[in-house]
Amino acid sequence: MKILLTGGAGFIGSHLIEAMLRNGHDIVVIDDLSTGNRAYVPAEVVFYEMDIRDPKLVEIFEAEKPDVVCHHAAQMSVLISVREPLLDASTNILGSVNLLNAAKHVGVQHFVFASSGGTVYGEPTRLPSAENDPLLPLSPYGISKLTFEHYLRISGLRHTILRYANVYGPRQSPHGEAGVIAIFTERMFKEQETVIYGDGNQERDFVYVTDVVAANLAAIEQRIAGTFNIGTGIGTSVNRIYELVRHATHYPYPHRYAEAKKGEVYKIILDCQRAHEILHWRAQVKLEEGIAETVEFFRQQIAWGA
Ligand SMILES: NC(=O)c1ccc[n+]([C@@H]2O[C@H](COP(=O)([O-])OP(=O)(O)OC[C@H]3O[C@@H](n4cnc5c(N)ncnc54)[C@H](O)[C@@H]3O)[C@@H](O)[C@H]2O)c1
């Protein structure tokens, strides 16, 4: 299959490339490298450095004629979305609509979208949250992700919406404001101060990146449409994550608490039964294993002076 992957130079996108190549797909990547890394895209992959908002996007579709679009390019920080809602809406809504128009223009068969189960439900009415639960996002980021879900719903295109929990793993940026495991790991290895925002009892559903990749491949290769939560169904507090990473990195210093960040949900855990039944997918990687892999990645990066 020929897959056009947006955001392929990013954290999740780069893992998707590896798995898609392994499964014999042709890949075309579009990424503006705003947070992505060109080195994460192997030479055999066709790469276009372009903003998804660019009117010339359609020319890439005309030239490449992909079968599938797998859409991962985004402004992905809740905090940036609170500070700069226009930037968030411009990329995540207008850019995504530009992409959808281009996909329709050349008759793409299937559109897969990386949405956010951690934000579209807002503060959930019940835990774990299922796909049909109320959708009341608390941040512009959650709103922009949910808005594009609606564009897809009325698009007439076969589509799959994957609502990810908190994704973590190697290559996640510790320099952004999301990705608490990457942030703690890097700061601990560099013996820098560590801060927990809020009381640390806030819970998240942490899903390892290779499990997220497997969900994308299940949707693409089995051509399954629908909306699916992609998480573990298990809540873990930020305090617990802190302890696990501290243990794995042997960080000897205490942390401090600071005021909770605006726009963030207090507790979110995803009910992933539908993905299990329809996509035949279930998260496989245990938190301790995933943290060990992630910590090992950062250990090597730091040893190489990255
Ligand atoms: N990491 C998570 O926990 C998580 C959770 C839910 C959903 N998601 C979604 O998954 C997707 C990938 O997230 P990630 O964690 O890999 O983030 P990332 O920042 O590593 O990757 C995003 C990629 O998109 C590119 N990009 C950003 N704006 C662009 C634009 N206007 N045009 C073209 N390319 C652009 C960036 O350069 C980067 O390579 C995003 O859509 C994000 O919203 C991530």
The ligand as an ORCA input file, in Angstrom:
! r2SCAN-3c Opt
* xyz 0 1
  N       2.397     11.912     22.192
  C       1.182     11.734     22.707
  O       1.030     11.395     23.883
  C      -0.056     11.923     21.859
  C      -1.305     11.678     22.435
  C      -2.445     11.865     21.666
  C      -2.331     12.245     20.338
  N      -1.095     12.492     19.795
  C      -1.031     12.929     18.412
  O      -0.122     12.111     17.693
  C       0.502     12.879     16.673
  C       2.012     12.747     16.758
  O       2.438     13.245     18.022
  P       3.948     13.121     18.529
  O       3.900     12.911     20.000
  O       4.701     12.173     17.670
  O       4.454     14.626     18.303
  P       5.713     15.196     17.525
  O       5.727     16.665     17.800
  O       6.929     14.409     17.827
  O       5.317     14.933     16.006
  C       4.541     15.820     15.246
  C       5.212     15.978     13.896
  O       4.393     16.854     13.101
  C       5.221     17.813     12.474
  N       4.393     19.020     12.271
  C       3.907     19.861     13.215
  N       3.196     20.843     12.648
  C       3.244     20.611     11.302
  C       2.700     21.288     10.177
  N       1.971     22.406     10.307
  N       2.943     20.777      8.939
  C       3.691     19.655      8.788
  N       4.232     18.982      9.814
  C       4.013     19.455     11.056
  C       6.378     18.037     13.426
  O       7.540     18.565     12.802
  C       6.593     16.639     13.978
  O       7.512     15.901     13.194
  C      -0.010     14.313     16.843
  O      -1.100     14.497     15.967
  C      -0.502     14.348     18.269
  O      -1.498     15.325     18.465
  C       0.040     12.347     20.528
*
